[in-house]
Amino acid sequence: MAHHNGPRKKTRYKFKKDLRKRGLPPVTSVIQHFEIGDRVHVVCEPSIQKGMPHRRFHGKTGTVIGRRGRAWLLTIRDGDADKTVISRPQHLKAQK
């Protein structure tokens, strides 16, 4: 039997959307703009796979440190280490 260790393993319930929220999100989620130093929540949008951060960072909060193409660079505390995460804006929500 083959060993399956893809990037979306163990995400059956974590990346599941509510019944009435299925489908693509609004365009405003794509054109979000953040300033360097802003705090953002990583909430993976399962209907858009491109630019999705690793499942380990789903639900975490990080700080914007820059831009890379269409994606944003974040720094997130993971245990004792600071990790740099690259994520597209569809998977980010500004902290209020």
C-alpha positions in Angstrom: 0.0 0.0 0.0 1.3 3.5 -0.9 2.1 6.0 1.8 0.0 9.2 1.4 1.4 12.3 2.9 0.1 15.2 0.8 -0.1 18.8 2.0 -3.9 18.5 2.7 -3.9 15.3 4.7 -6.0 15.3 7.9 -8.0 18.3 6.7 -11.4 16.7 6.0 -13.1 18.7 8.8 -10.6 21.6 9.1 -11.1 22.8 5.6 -14.8 22.1 5.4 -17.1 25.0 4.6 -20.6 25.6 6.0 -23.5 24.5 3.8 -24.5 28.1 2.8 -21.0 29.4 2.4 -20.0 27.0 -0.4 -18.7 28.2 -3.7 -16.2 30.9 -4.5 -15.7 33.9 -2.1 -16.3 37.5 -3.1 -13.7 39.3 -5.2 -13.0 41.7 -2.3 -11.1 38.9 -0.6 -8.7 38.9 -3.6 -8.0 42.6 -3.6 -7.4 43.0 0.1 -4.4 45.3 1.0 -2.4 45.1 4.2 0.3 47.4 5.6 3.6 46.1 6.9 3.1 45.4 10.6 -0.6 44.6 10.4 -1.9 41.6 12.3 -3.8 39.1 10.2 -5.6 35.8 10.9 -4.8 32.8 8.6 -8.1 31.2 7.7 -7.6 28.9 4.7 -10.2 29.2 2.0 -10.7 25.6 0.8 -12.3 26.6 -2.6 -9.1 28.3 -3.7 -6.0 26.0 -3.4 -3.5 28.4 -5.0 -1.4 30.2 -2.4 -2.9 28.3 0.5 -0.6 28.1 3.6 0.1 24.9 5.3 -2.7 23.4 7.4 -0.5 23.8 10.5 -1.0 27.6 10.3 -4.9 27.5 9.9 -6.4 29.6 12.7 -3.1 31.3 13.7 -2.4 35.0 13.8 0.7 36.6 12.3 2.3 39.9 11.3 2.7 41.1 7.7 6.3 41.6 6.9 6.2 42.1 3.2 4.9 41.2 -0.2 6.0 38.5 -2.8 4.2 38.8 -6.1 0.5 38.6 -5.3 1.1 36.9 -2.0 1.9 38.3 1.5 4.8 37.3 3.7 3.8 36.7 7.3 5.8 35.9 10.4 4.0 33.4 12.7 5.1 32.1 16.1 5.1 28.3 15.9 6.2 26.8 19.2 9.6 28.4 20.0 10.4 29.5 16.5 9.2 32.3 14.2 8.2 31.0 10.9 7.8 32.9 7.6 4.6 32.0 5.8 3.7 32.9 2.2 -0.1 33.3 1.6 -2.4 34.8 -0.9 -4.9 37.4 0.4 -7.9 35.0 0.0 -6.6 33.0 3.0 -6.1 36.1 5.3 -8.4 38.2 7.4 -7.4 41.5 9.0 -7.5 41.5 12.8 -9.9 44.0 14.2 
